[in-house]
Amino acid sequence: MMKKITAFLLSLVMIFSLVACQNADTDKEASQDTSGDNVATEEGSNFKIGIVTPTLSVSEDEFRAGAEMVEKYPDIVKHITLPENFNTELETGISQILSLADDPDMKAIIVCSGQSGLLPAFEQIREKRPDIITIATMLDEPELMAEYVDISFATDWVRRGETIPKKAQEMGAKTFIHYSFPTHLAKEAVAQRKEMMEKTCKEIGLEFVEIITPDPQTGDGPAAMQQFLREDIPRQIAKYGPDTNIFGSNCPMYDVIIDEALKLKYIVAEQCCPTPTQAYPTVMNLEIDAEDLGNYDKINQLIAEKAKEAGMTGRLSGWAMPSSIYVPKFEIELAKYIIENNLELNEDILNVDFLGDFSEEAMGIRADFRPLDENTNNYYLLVLESIYY
């Protein structure tokens, strides 16, 4: 996956009520706007939504998502970026977020960042502009996020330990091979997903095989790991047959995994970071024009055509777009919908059925949402529906 966060943290967020009052400095302006609320909502031009992402060089996906939504809703969406040197310029980042709340037309602020430390901004927004809807995808402590953020979303990386083996079996797999290395397995999310994969395979009758590769973090980098895969995968397919799903926990593995799949005809139900832009364009020599880099429908069509040429139709699968692009766009669409329809953040919005239906309508790709736990109704973990090539 393009420059992407690998850290994973499950977060709790408890909803707090939006209030209608504004501070004394904006009372006059608010009273002037009140008479035109319905017109402003219908026209969609008298309110704004702020989206905060890392810069292009820090996280291309989130940045691209913000930029594309500005292009889609130029009169509504305002996109700003956090400092490049985030850790040393944390206060600057907080100030940048707070600057959005200075605009009296700002009705929602969304922060999509793989960093922590930005919660003071949300605390001050709550004090300064409690009318603003706040939505976040961040890595701060769950209890603190619960106190200051209205709604949070995150990709459910661990639940994929259940969904991937089940999908692999549906695609015809009888064996599930998991490639990883020690420093990666030391990461909590990776280890939890692997354990879930092993447990799920046992429950549904798939043979689970774990193979440790050379460690790119302590050895000779990705090259040794990739060479190991190039030599070992044919051995495993010769042993278990092509009705085998290969999963690698590390993104650079997939240049080899997908290339070998085209030759040996085994199954790849999902990459570690499922996206059509990981490995497929390089391995399949796809010709993608610069203006089509974000055109996932076209990229997926090109992949499907190459899979058909290789006799691999139905043996490769993934997500139709990266979740790191999907989530910021979805959050903006959700905020816009809530504001335009003058909705409260209650059980009508905060439930998995509504969110699933809305995601499909707004994004064209359905997401499956689950609340973090039974006591939390405003933090949702999601996985995207699959695309089969």
C-alpha positions as CSV (number, residue, x, y, z in Angstrom):
1,M,0.0,0.0,0.0
2,M,1.2,3.5,-0.8
3,K,2.9,5.3,2.1
4,K,0.8,4.0,4.8
5,I,0.7,3.8,8.5
6,T,1.3,0.3,10.0
7,A,0.6,1.0,13.6
8,F,-2.8,-0.1,14.8
9,L,-4.7,1.0,17.8
10,L,-8.3,0.1,18.7
11,S,-10.1,3.2,20.0
12,L,-13.2,3.8,22.1
13,V,-15.2,7.0,21.4
14,M,-18.3,8.0,23.4
15,I,-20.7,10.4,21.8
16,F,-21.3,13.8,23.2
17,S,-24.3,16.0,22.3
18,L,-24.0,18.8,19.8
19,V,-25.3,22.1,21.3
20,A,-26.8,25.0,19.4
21,C,-25.2,27.9,21.2
22,Q,-22.3,29.9,19.9
23,N,-19.9,32.1,21.7
24,A,-20.5,35.8,22.2
25,D,-18.2,36.8,19.4
26,T,-20.3,35.0,16.8
27,D,-23.8,35.5,18.2
28,K,-24.6,38.4,15.8
29,E,-23.4,36.5,12.8
30,A,-25.2,33.3,13.8
31,S,-28.5,35.3,14.2
32,Q,-28.0,36.6,10.7
33,D,-27.5,33.2,9.3
34,T,-30.4,31.5,11.1
35,S,-33.1,32.8,8.7
36,G,-31.3,31.3,5.8
37,D,-30.5,27.9,7.3
38,N,-32.9,26.0,5.1
39,V,-31.8,27.7,1.9
40,A,-28.1,27.2,2.8
41,T,-28.7,23.6,3.4
42,E,-30.5,23.0,0.1
43,E,-27.8,24.9,-1.9
44,G,-25.0,23.2,0.0
45,S,-22.9,26.4,-0.3
46,N,-23.2,28.2,3.0
47,F,-21.4,25.7,5.2
48,K,-17.9,24.3,5.2
49,I,-16.3,21.0,6.1
50,G,-12.6,21.0,7.1
51,I,-10.4,17.9,6.3
52,V,-6.9,17.7,7.9
53,T,-4.4,15.1,6.5
54,P,-0.7,14.6,6.4
55,T,1.2,16.0,3.5
56,L,1.6,14.3,0.1
57,S,5.1,13.1,1.0
58,V,4.0,11.7,4.4
59,S,0.9,9.9,3.4
60,E,-0.2,10.1,-0.3
61,D,-3.5,8.3,0.2
62,E,-5.0,10.6,2.8
63,F,-3.7,13.6,1.0
64,R,-5.1,12.5,-2.3
65,A,-8.5,11.8,-0.7
66,G,-8.7,15.3,0.7
67,A,-7.6,16.9,-2.6
68,E,-10.1,14.9,-4.6
69,M,-13.0,15.9,-2.2
70,V,-12.0,19.6,-2.6
71,E,-12.3,19.1,-6.4
72,K,-15.7,17.4,-5.9
73,Y,-17.1,20.0,-3.5
74,P,-15.0,23.2,-4.0
75,D,-17.4,25.5,-2.1
76,I,-17.7,23.2,0.9
77,V,-14.5,21.3,1.6
78,K,-11.4,23.0,2.9
79,H,-8.3,20.8,2.9
80,I,-5.3,21.6,5.1
81,T,-2.2,19.5,5.9
82,L,-0.3,18.9,9.0
83,P,3.4,19.9,9.3
84,E,5.9,17.6,7.6
85,N,7.9,17.3,10.8
86,F,4.9,16.4,12.9
87,N,6.6,15.2,16.0
88,T,8.6,18.5,16.4
89,E,5.8,20.8,15.2
90,L,2.9,19.3,17.1
91,E,1.7,22.7,18.4
92,T,1.7,24.0,14.9
93,G,-0.5,21.1,13.8
94,I,-2.9,21.8,16.7
95,S,-3.1,25.5,15.7
96,Q,-3.8,24.6,12.1
97,I,-6.8,22.5,13.1
98,L,-8.1,25.2,15.4
99,S,-7.8,27.7,12.6
100,L,-10.6,25.9,10.8
101,A,-12.9,26.6,13.8
102,D,-12.4,30.3,13.3
103,D,-14.6,30.2,10.3
104,P,-18.2,30.7,11.4
105,D,-19.4,28.7,8.4
106,M,-17.3,25.7,9.5
107,K,-19.8,22.9,10.5
108,A,-17.5,19.9,10.6
109,I,-13.8,19.2,11.1
110,I,-12.3,15.8,10.1
111,V,-8.8,14.7,11.0
112,C,-7.3,11.7,9.2
113,S,-3.8,11.1,10.5
114,G,-1.7,8.2,11.5
115,Q,-0.3,10.2,14.4
116,S,-1.3,10.9,18.0
117,G,-1.1,14.1,20.0
118,L,-3.8,16.1,18.3
119,L,-6.5,15.7,20.9
120,P,-5.9,19.2,22.5
121,A,-7.3,20.6,19.3
122,F,-10.5,18.7,19.7
123,E,-10.8,19.7,23.4
124,Q,-10.5,23.4,22.4
125,I,-13.0,23.0,19.5
126,R,-15.5,21.5,21.9
127,E,-15.0,24.6,24.2
128,K,-15.0,27.1,21.4
129,R,-17.4,25.7,18.8
130,P,-19.5,22.9,20.3
131,D,-21.8,23.2,17.2
132,I,-19.0,21.7,15.0
133,I,-19.2,18.0,14.3
134,T,-15.8,16.3,14.8
135,I,-14.8,13.1,13.1
136,A,-11.4,11.5,13.5
137,T,-9.2,8.6,12.4
138,M,-6.2,8.9,14.7
139,L,-3.9,7.0,17.1
140,D,-4.6,8.7,20.4
141,E,-5.7,6.9,23.6
142,P,-9.3,5.5,23.3
143,E,-10.5,7.1,26.5
144,L,-9.3,10.5,25.6
145,M,-10.7,10.3,22.1
146,A,-14.0,9.2,23.6
147,E,-14.2,12.4,25.6
148,Y,-13.5,14.9,22.7
149,V,-14.4,13.3,19.3
150,D,-18.0,12.8,18.1
151,I,-17.4,9.9,15.7
152,S,-14.4,7.8,14.8
153,F,-13.7,5.3,12.1
154,A,-10.8,2.9,11.6
155,T,-10.0,-0.1,9.3
156,D,-10.5,-3.4,11.1
157,W,-7.2,-4.9,10.4
158,V,-7.5,-7.7,13.0
159,R,-11.0,-8.8,11.9
160,R,-9.4,-9.5,8.5
161,G,-7.8,-12.5,10.2
162,E,-11.3,-14.0,10.0
163,T,-12.6,-12.6,6.7
164,I,-9.6,-13.5,4.6
165,P,-9.5,-17.2,5.3
166,K,-13.2,-17.5,4.8
167,K,-13.0,-15.7,1.5
168,A,-10.0,-17.8,0.4
169,Q,-12.1,-21.0,1.1
170,E,-15.0,-19.5,-1.0
171,M,-12.5,-19.0,-3.8
172,G,-11.5,-22.7,-3.6
173,A,-8.6,-22.8,-1.2
174,K,-7.9,-25.9,0.8
175,T,-4.6,-24.7,2.3
176,F,-3.7,-21.2,3.8
177,I,0.0,-20.3,3.8
178,H,1.1,-17.3,6.0
179,Y,4.5,-15.7,5.3
180,S,6.0,-13.3,7.8
181,F,9.1,-12.5,9.8
182,P,10.0,-12.0,13.5
183,T,10.1,-8.2,13.7
184,H,6.7,-8.0,11.9
185,L,5.1,-10.6,14.1
186,A,6.2,-8.6,17.1
187,K,3.7,-6.0,16.1
188,E,0.5,-6.5,18.0
189,A,-1.9,-6.1,15.1
190,V,0.1,-8.4,12.8
191,A,0.3,-11.0,15.5
192,Q,-3.4,-10.8,16.4
193,R,-4.4,-11.1,12.7
194,K,-2.2,-14.2,12.3
195,E,-3.6,-15.8,15.4
196,M,-7.1,-15.1,14.1
197,M,-6.2,-16.5,10.7
198,E,-5.0,-19.7,12.3
199,K,-8.1,-20.0,14.5
200,T,-10.4,-19.4,11.6
201,C,-8.7,-21.9,9.4
202,K,-9.1,-24.5,12.1
203,E,-12.8,-23.7,12.5
204,I,-13.6,-23.9,8.8
205,G,-11.3,-26.8,7.8
206,L,-8.4,-25.0,6.0
207,E,-4.9,-26.3,6.6
208,F,-2.9,-23.4,8.1
209,V,0.8,-23.3,7.3
210,E,3.1,-20.7,8.8
211,I,6.5,-19.9,7.2
212,I,9.1,-17.5,8.4
213,T,11.1,-15.5,5.9
214,P,14.4,-13.7,6.2
215,D,13.8,-10.5,8.2
216,P,14.2,-7.4,6.1
217,Q,14.5,-5.3,9.3
218,T,17.5,-7.2,10.6
219,G,19.0,-8.8,7.5
220,D,19.7,-7.7,4.0
221,G,16.5,-5.8,3.4
222,P,13.6,-6.8,1.2
223,A,15.8,-8.4,-1.4
224,A,16.6,-11.5,0.7
225,M,13.0,-11.9,1.7
226,Q,11.8,-11.6,-1.8
227,Q,14.3,-14.1,-3.1
228,F,13.3,-16.6,-0.4
229,L,9.6,-16.2,-1.5
230,R,10.7,-16.7,-5.1
231,E,12.3,-20.0,-4.2
232,D,9.9,-21.2,-1.5
233,I,6.5,-20.5,-3.0
234,P,7.0,-23.0,-5.9
235,R,8.0,-25.7,-3.4
236,Q,4.9,-25.1,-1.3
237,I,2.6,-25.2,-4.4
238,A,4.2,-28.4,-5.5
239,K,3.5,-29.8,-2.1
240,Y,-0.1,-28.5,-1.5
241,G,-1.3,-27.8,-5.0
242,P,-2.7,-24.7,-6.6
243,D,-5.8,-24.6,-4.4
244,T,-3.6,-22.8,-1.8
245,N,-4.0,-19.2,-0.7
246,I,-0.8,-17.3,-0.2
247,F,-0.8,-14.4,2.3
248,G,2.2,-12.3,3.2
249,S,2.2,-9.9,6.1
250,N,4.5,-7.4,4.4
251,C,3.8,-5.2,1.4
252,P,7.0,-5.8,-0.5
253,M,6.2,-9.5,-0.5
254,Y,3.5,-9.0,-3.1
255,D,5.6,-8.2,-6.0
256,V,6.7,-11.8,-5.8
257,I,3.4,-13.3,-4.5
258,I,1.3,-11.9,-7.3
259,D,3.9,-12.6,-10.0
260,E,4.2,-16.2,-8.9
261,A,0.4,-16.5,-8.7
262,L,0.1,-15.6,-12.4
263,K,2.5,-18.5,-13.2
264,L,1.5,-21.2,-10.7
265,K,-2.3,-20.3,-10.5
266,Y,-2.7,-20.3,-6.8
267,I,-5.1,-18.1,-4.9
268,V,-4.5,-14.6,-3.5
269,A,-7.6,-13.6,-1.6
270,E,-6.2,-10.4,-0.3
271,Q,-3.0,-8.6,0.2
272,C,-1.8,-7.4,3.6
273,C,-2.9,-3.9,2.5
274,P,-5.7,-4.6,0.0
275,T,-5.6,-2.2,-2.9
276,P,-5.4,-2.4,-6.6
277,T,-2.4,-0.2,-6.6
278,Q,-0.2,-2.6,-4.6
279,A,2.0,-4.8,-6.8
280,Y,-0.6,-5.3,-9.5
281,P,0.4,-2.4,-11.8
282,T,4.1,-3.3,-11.6
283,V,3.7,-7.1,-12.0
284,M,1.1,-6.9,-14.7
285,N,2.8,-4.0,-16.5
286,L,-0.4,-1.9,-16.5
287,E,-0.3,1.2,-18.5
288,I,-2.0,3.8,-16.3
289,D,-2.0,7.5,-17.3
290,A,-1.1,10.0,-14.6
291,E,-4.7,11.4,-14.7
292,D,-6.0,7.9,-14.0
293,L,-4.0,7.2,-10.9
294,G,-7.1,7.7,-8.8
295,N,-9.5,6.0,-11.2
296,Y,-9.9,2.7,-9.4
297,D,-12.7,1.5,-11.7
298,K,-10.3,1.7,-14.6
299,I,-7.4,0.2,-12.7
300,N,-9.6,-2.7,-11.5
301,Q,-10.8,-3.3,-15.0
302,L,-7.2,-3.5,-16.3
303,I,-6.3,-6.0,-13.6
304,A,-9.3,-8.1,-14.4
305,E,-8.3,-8.2,-18.1
306,K,-4.8,-9.3,-17.2
307,A,-6.1,-11.9,-14.8
308,K,-8.3,-13.3,-17.6
309,E,-5.4,-13.4,-20.0
310,A,-3.4,-15.4,-17.4
311,G,-6.3,-17.8,-16.8
312,M,-6.7,-16.5,-13.3
313,T,-10.2,-15.1,-13.3
314,G,-11.7,-15.6,-9.8
315,R,-8.3,-16.5,-8.3
316,L,-7.3,-13.0,-7.3
317,S,-9.2,-10.6,-5.0
318,G,-8.8,-7.5,-2.9
319,W,-10.6,-4.2,-2.1
320,A,-11.7,-1.9,-4.9
321,M,-9.7,1.0,-3.4
322,P,-7.4,1.6,-0.4
323,S,-9.2,2.1,2.9
324,S,-6.9,5.1,3.5
325,I,-8.6,6.8,0.6
326,Y,-12.1,5.4,1.2
327,V,-12.3,6.5,4.9
328,P,-11.5,10.2,4.5
329,K,-13.9,10.5,1.6
330,F,-16.6,8.6,3.4
331,E,-16.2,10.8,6.5
332,I,-16.7,13.9,4.4
333,E,-19.8,12.5,2.7
334,L,-21.2,11.5,6.1
335,A,-20.6,15.0,7.6
336,K,-22.1,16.6,4.5
337,Y,-25.2,14.4,4.8
338,I,-25.7,15.1,8.5
339,I,-25.3,18.9,8.0
340,E,-27.5,19.2,4.9
341,N,-30.3,17.2,6.6
342,N,-29.9,18.9,10.0
343,L,-29.6,15.6,11.7
344,E,-28.7,14.8,15.3
345,L,-26.0,12.3,16.1
346,N,-28.3,9.6,17.5
347,E,-29.2,6.0,16.9
348,D,-30.5,6.9,13.4
349,I,-27.0,7.7,12.3
350,L,-25.0,5.7,14.8
351,N,-25.9,2.1,13.7
352,V,-24.3,-0.4,11.4
353,D,-27.3,-0.7,9.1
354,F,-27.4,3.0,8.3
355,L,-23.7,3.3,7.9
356,G,-23.5,0.3,5.6
357,D,-26.3,1.5,3.4
358,F,-25.0,5.0,3.4
359,S,-21.5,3.9,2.5
360,E,-22.8,2.0,-0.5
361,E,-24.9,4.9,-1.7
362,A,-22.2,7.6,-1.1
363,M,-19.1,5.7,-2.1
364,G,-20.4,3.0,-4.5
365,I,-18.5,0.5,-2.4
366,R,-20.1,-1.0,0.7
367,A,-18.3,-1.1,4.0
368,D,-19.1,-3.5,6.8
369,F,-19.1,-1.7,10.1
370,R,-18.9,-3.1,13.6
371,P,-18.9,-1.0,16.8
372,L,-15.7,-1.3,18.9
373,D,-17.7,-3.0,21.6
374,E,-21.2,-3.3,23.0
375,N,-20.8,-0.3,25.1
376,T,-19.6,2.0,22.3
377,N,-21.9,3.4,19.7
378,N,-19.7,6.0,18.0
379,Y,-16.5,4.2,17.1
380,Y,-16.7,1.9,14.2
381,L,-14.2,-0.6,12.7
382,L,-14.8,-1.4,9.0
383,V,-13.8,-3.7,6.2
384,L,-14.6,-3.0,2.6
385,E,-16.5,-5.3,0.3
386,S,-14.3,-7.4,-2.0
387,I,-13.6,-7.2,-5.7
388,Y,-12.8,-10.4,-7.6
389,Y,-10.7,-10.2,-10.7
